[in-house]
Amino acid sequence: MEAKSYGSLIEVYRGSLWEAELVKGLLESAGVSAMLKDESLGVITSPYNEVGGQILVMVNKEEEVYARKVVERRQA
C-alpha cells in the first residue's frame, strides 16, 4: 500500500468501514490518536454497504512508525 500524506496526517490503513473502525480502536487502545476519512459520499448514505468507497485510517506523522507496527500485528 502506498501511503498518502494529508498535511500532518498519514494514511496507515484502508478498508471497509467496519475494518477501519476496528483498526482505529486498536490504534487508540495502543495510545495512538487516529481518525477516519472516507473516500466517497456513498459511505454517508449507506455506511455498512460494501458498495461505498474505502475508509482511510489516518494518524499524525509523528506516530506513523508505531501505528504501522500496530496495524501489521493485526494483519499477521
Protein Blocks (a to p, Z undefined) as FASTA:
>chain_A
ZZddehjaccfbdcdfklmmmmmmmmmmnopacddddfbfklmmmmmbckbccddddddf
klmmmmmmmmmmmmZZ
